[in-house]
Amino acid sequence: MENKTVANEDTTSLPLGKGSDQDGILVISDWSSWHGEYENEGSELHLRKSGVQKNIKDIIAQSPPGPITIVSVCGGQCREVIGALEDHPRRGDIRGRLVELDPENAAFASAWAKNSGLDNLEIFNGDASLTASYKDLAPVDIVVISGVFGHINTADRISLISFIRQLLRKDGFVVWTSHSLGGGRSEEVREHFSNLNFAEDDHVTLPGKFGFTVTRSRYLGETEPFDPDAKVFSFGSSRSDPNETAHAFAAMAKPAG
């Protein structure tokens, strides 16, 4: 797999988290400061945000006229998605759902989407780990999974990749991020996507402490039947047991073919 590294002289790091030997799960000590880093130009999170936004814009640029459906898993304040769309000439074509559990983050994103004229983009204040949160969306053109794989374990990463095959149309895209800090599993996640019938269209490793990666993968299969009553993953900061995992998709998460 090709690995492109973006050159950047800025050496800003984030003293907000650390790697983990527990299956590559990041430990974040201050989520408020973490979100603030998105707007700190030159910071690692700013670079990651910019990389995700570029991929979203590139996908839209190659999309035919008509509606474009986008879904964001654990969207946070939706800085990557809404930031990419707020001034986009095709924002009227955008529809979909950004799922975020925290009510303050969801309220922030909802007000921003409304002010940006993204009238058909729903900000859903709900649990992104439950398939019910994505009901009536498929087939989807773009799924964004930013800042999630670094907070769930290997079994749940496979489970989540397997699940989005129930959302994406054939040749639909997923824009996803990971990290390389400490026990980061970015290369393993790339292999999981390949094993589950995704082609990799672009991959970049960003400079800095976390070694964030931004990848665009394309689903080669047909949309799979939707299961509305499953749990897909357990977010790291919500675990009472670091070894906890969501097993709902364990039997489904098999290599394509």
C-alpha positions as CSV (number, residue, x, y, z in Angstrom):
1,M,0.0,0.0,0.0
2,E,1.3,3.5,-0.9
3,N,2.0,5.7,2.0
4,K,2.3,9.5,1.3
5,T,3.7,11.8,4.0
6,V,2.8,15.5,3.9
7,A,5.8,17.7,4.5
8,N,5.3,20.4,7.1
9,E,7.9,22.4,9.0
10,D,5.5,23.1,12.0
11,T,6.4,20.9,14.9
12,T,3.4,21.7,17.0
13,S,2.3,18.7,19.1
14,L,-0.7,18.0,21.3
15,P,0.1,17.6,25.0
16,L,-3.5,16.3,25.4
17,G,-3.2,12.6,24.9
18,K,-1.0,9.6,24.8
19,G,-0.8,6.3,23.0
20,S,-1.9,3.1,24.6
21,D,-0.7,-0.5,24.6
22,Q,-4.4,-1.4,25.0
23,D,-5.1,-2.3,21.4
24,G,-4.0,1.1,20.1
25,I,-6.7,3.1,22.0
26,L,-5.8,6.7,22.6
27,V,-6.1,8.2,26.1
28,I,-7.4,11.8,25.9
29,S,-7.1,13.9,29.1
30,D,-8.9,17.0,28.0
31,W,-11.6,16.8,25.3
32,S,-12.4,20.5,25.5
33,S,-8.9,21.4,24.6
34,W,-8.8,18.7,22.0
35,H,-11.7,20.2,20.1
36,G,-10.1,23.6,20.4
37,E,-7.0,22.4,18.5
38,Y,-9.0,22.0,15.3
39,E,-8.8,25.8,14.8
40,N,-5.2,26.1,15.9
41,E,-3.7,26.5,12.4
42,G,-0.7,24.2,11.9
43,S,-1.7,21.9,14.8
44,E,-2.0,18.2,14.1
45,L,-5.8,18.3,14.4
46,H,-6.0,21.2,12.1
47,L,-3.9,19.3,9.5
48,R,-6.2,16.2,10.0
49,K,-9.3,18.4,9.6
50,S,-7.9,19.9,6.4
51,G,-7.1,16.4,5.0
52,V,-10.6,15.1,5.7
53,Q,-12.2,18.2,4.2
54,K,-10.0,17.9,1.0
55,N,-11.2,14.3,0.5
56,I,-14.9,15.3,1.0
57,K,-14.5,18.1,-1.6
58,D,-12.6,15.8,-4.0
59,I,-15.5,13.2,-3.8
60,I,-18.1,15.9,-4.4
61,A,-16.1,17.3,-7.4
62,Q,-16.3,13.9,-9.1
63,S,-19.9,13.2,-8.2
64,P,-22.6,13.6,-10.9
65,P,-25.3,16.2,-10.6
66,G,-28.0,15.5,-8.1
67,P,-28.3,14.7,-4.4
68,I,-25.2,13.6,-2.4
69,T,-25.8,11.7,0.9
70,I,-23.2,11.9,3.6
71,V,-23.0,10.3,7.0
72,S,-20.6,11.1,9.9
73,V,-20.0,8.6,12.7
74,C,-19.3,10.2,16.0
75,G,-19.3,13.6,14.3
76,G,-18.3,15.7,17.3
77,Q,-18.8,19.3,16.4
78,C,-18.7,18.3,12.8
79,R,-15.9,20.7,12.0
80,E,-14.5,18.5,9.2
81,V,-17.8,17.9,7.4
82,I,-19.7,21.2,7.8
83,G,-16.4,23.1,7.4
84,A,-16.0,21.4,4.0
85,L,-19.6,22.1,2.9
86,E,-20.5,25.5,4.4
87,D,-19.4,27.5,1.4
88,H,-19.5,24.8,-1.2
89,P,-21.4,25.6,-4.4
90,R,-23.1,22.2,-4.2
91,R,-24.2,22.5,-0.6
92,G,-27.8,22.5,-1.8
93,D,-27.3,18.9,-3.0
94,I,-26.1,17.7,0.4
95,R,-28.3,15.5,2.6
96,G,-27.6,13.0,5.2
97,R,-27.0,12.6,8.9
98,L,-24.2,13.5,11.3
99,V,-24.4,11.4,14.5
100,E,-23.1,12.7,17.8
101,L,-23.8,11.6,21.4
102,D,-22.7,14.8,23.2
103,P,-25.7,17.3,23.3
104,E,-23.4,20.4,23.4
105,N,-21.4,19.2,20.4
106,A,-24.7,18.3,18.5
107,A,-26.2,21.7,19.3
108,F,-23.0,23.5,18.1
109,A,-23.1,21.5,14.8
110,S,-26.9,22.0,14.4
111,A,-26.6,25.8,14.6
112,W,-23.7,25.8,12.3
113,A,-25.4,23.7,9.7
114,K,-28.5,25.8,9.8
115,N,-26.5,29.1,9.4
116,S,-24.7,27.5,6.5
117,G,-27.8,26.7,4.6
118,L,-27.3,22.9,4.9
119,D,-31.1,22.4,5.3
120,N,-31.1,18.7,4.4
121,L,-28.2,17.7,6.7
122,E,-29.6,16.3,9.9
123,I,-27.6,16.6,13.1
124,F,-28.7,13.6,15.2
125,N,-28.0,13.7,18.9
126,G,-27.8,10.0,19.5
127,D,-25.5,7.0,20.0
128,A,-23.3,6.4,16.9
129,S,-22.5,2.9,18.0
130,L,-26.1,1.7,17.5
131,T,-27.3,0.8,14.0
132,A,-30.7,2.4,14.7
133,S,-29.0,5.8,14.5
134,Y,-28.5,5.2,10.7
135,K,-32.0,3.9,9.8
136,D,-33.5,5.0,6.5
137,L,-30.2,6.4,5.1
138,A,-28.9,3.8,2.7
139,P,-27.6,4.0,0.0
140,V,-25.0,6.5,1.1
141,D,-22.4,8.2,-1.1
142,I,-19.9,9.3,1.7
143,V,-19.3,8.0,5.2
144,V,-16.9,10.0,7.4
145,I,-15.2,8.2,10.3
146,S,-12.8,10.7,11.8
147,G,-11.3,10.3,15.2
148,V,-13.0,7.0,15.9
149,F,-10.7,4.2,15.1
150,G,-8.2,5.5,17.7
151,H,-10.7,5.0,20.4
152,I,-12.1,1.5,19.7
153,N,-10.3,-1.8,19.8
154,T,-9.5,-4.2,16.9
155,A,-12.6,-6.2,17.0
156,D,-14.8,-3.1,17.0
157,R,-12.8,-1.6,14.1
158,I,-13.6,-4.6,12.0
159,S,-17.2,-4.5,13.2
160,L,-17.5,-0.8,12.2
161,I,-16.0,-1.3,8.8
162,S,-18.3,-4.3,8.2
163,F,-21.3,-2.3,9.3
164,I,-20.8,0.6,6.9
165,R,-21.2,-1.9,4.0
166,Q,-24.9,-1.7,5.0
167,L,-24.9,2.1,4.3
168,L,-22.7,2.6,1.3
169,R,-23.7,2.3,-2.3
170,K,-21.5,0.4,-4.7
171,D,-18.4,2.7,-5.3
172,G,-19.4,4.9,-2.3
173,F,-16.6,6.3,-0.3
174,V,-15.5,6.3,3.3
175,V,-13.1,9.0,4.5
176,W,-11.4,7.8,7.7
177,T,-8.6,8.7,10.1
178,S,-6.3,6.8,12.4
179,H,-3.1,7.4,14.3
180,S,0.4,5.9,14.6
181,L,1.2,7.0,18.2
182,G,2.3,4.3,20.6
183,G,0.2,1.3,19.9
184,G,-1.6,2.9,16.9
185,R,-3.1,0.4,14.5
186,S,-3.3,2.5,11.3
187,E,-1.7,-0.1,9.0
188,E,-3.9,-2.9,10.5
189,V,-7.0,-0.8,9.8
190,R,-5.9,-0.4,6.1
191,E,-5.7,-4.1,5.9
192,H,-9.2,-4.5,7.4
193,F,-10.7,-2.3,4.8
194,S,-8.9,-4.3,2.0
195,N,-10.1,-7.6,3.5
196,L,-13.7,-6.3,3.6
197,N,-13.9,-5.3,-0.1
198,F,-12.7,-1.7,-0.1
199,A,-10.2,-0.3,-2.5
200,E,-7.8,2.4,-1.2
201,D,-7.9,5.6,-3.4
202,D,-5.7,7.8,-1.2
203,H,-3.7,7.6,2.0
204,V,-1.6,10.3,3.7
205,T,0.4,10.1,7.0
206,L,0.6,13.6,8.6
207,P,3.7,14.8,10.5
208,G,3.7,15.2,14.3
209,K,3.4,13.4,17.6
210,F,0.3,11.5,16.8
211,G,1.1,10.5,13.2
212,F,-2.5,10.9,12.1
213,T,-3.5,9.3,8.9
214,V,-6.2,10.3,6.5
215,T,-7.5,7.8,4.0
216,R,-10.1,7.6,1.3
217,S,-11.5,4.1,0.6
218,R,-14.1,3.0,-2.0
219,Y,-16.6,0.2,-1.4
220,L,-16.5,-2.3,-4.2
221,G,-19.6,-4.4,-3.2
222,E,-23.3,-3.9,-3.2
223,T,-25.2,-2.4,-0.2
224,E,-25.8,-5.1,2.3
225,P,-29.1,-5.7,4.2
226,F,-29.6,-3.3,7.0
227,D,-29.8,-4.6,10.6
228,P,-31.5,-1.8,12.7
229,D,-31.1,-3.5,16.1
230,A,-27.3,-4.0,16.6
231,K,-24.5,-2.4,18.6
232,V,-21.4,-2.0,16.5
233,F,-18.7,-0.7,18.8
234,S,-17.9,0.6,22.3
235,F,-16.1,4.0,22.4
236,G,-12.9,3.8,24.4
237,S,-13.7,6.6,26.9
238,S,-17.0,4.9,27.7
239,R,-15.5,1.5,28.6
240,S,-15.6,0.2,32.2
241,D,-13.4,-2.6,31.0
242,P,-10.6,-1.8,28.5
243,N,-11.1,-5.2,27.0
244,E,-14.9,-4.7,26.3
245,T,-16.0,-5.0,22.8
246,A,-19.1,-5.0,20.7
247,H,-19.6,-8.5,19.3
248,A,-22.8,-8.0,17.3
249,F,-20.9,-8.1,14.0
250,A,-18.1,-10.5,14.9
251,A,-19.7,-13.2,12.7
252,M,-20.2,-10.8,9.8
253,A,-16.7,-9.3,9.7
254,K,-15.1,-11.8,7.3
255,P,-12.9,-11.0,4.3
256,A,-14.9,-10.5,1.1
257,G,-15.1,-13.5,-1.2
